[in-house]
């Protein structure tokens, strides 16, 4: 009989969370190649051997973060209601993505950094997790278009445009702050809403 795996203690759960949060800060600032275990250990307030007690190395920490992030990132797309008003369903998704760029800028930069490197550590996850969902939502948007509920747009490029516009506020935060000040959220919400409503209204 195989032994039942011991449930992690509270301190173990706390330390893993502390390591992952520190790693998110380090990876989002320096990228995978620029980040080191020493930087992660310092940010977490733990020793390097302590880090290696919980994770096999930098690659496992990075993959753990990416796997958790993909689930969070895809949740609003999964939740798009096929039975709701098409325009409002899409606008709700767009506004949620915009809010996520302000709530989770480090996560957005981590994801962007991985994709810019060619997605070497999450190619399989993109193919198995994102691609079927993307195809399903493109088919849903196309059905709404065919029913006359939305203007004629290319569903695939619509979704990619939504990601480009909304995630810009996280991935290019330093530039946004220089150009638009420290609190551009209200103006951004209004602009993005007008832009996509004008594009999508039949």
Beta strands, then each sheet from edge to edge (+ up, - down):
end
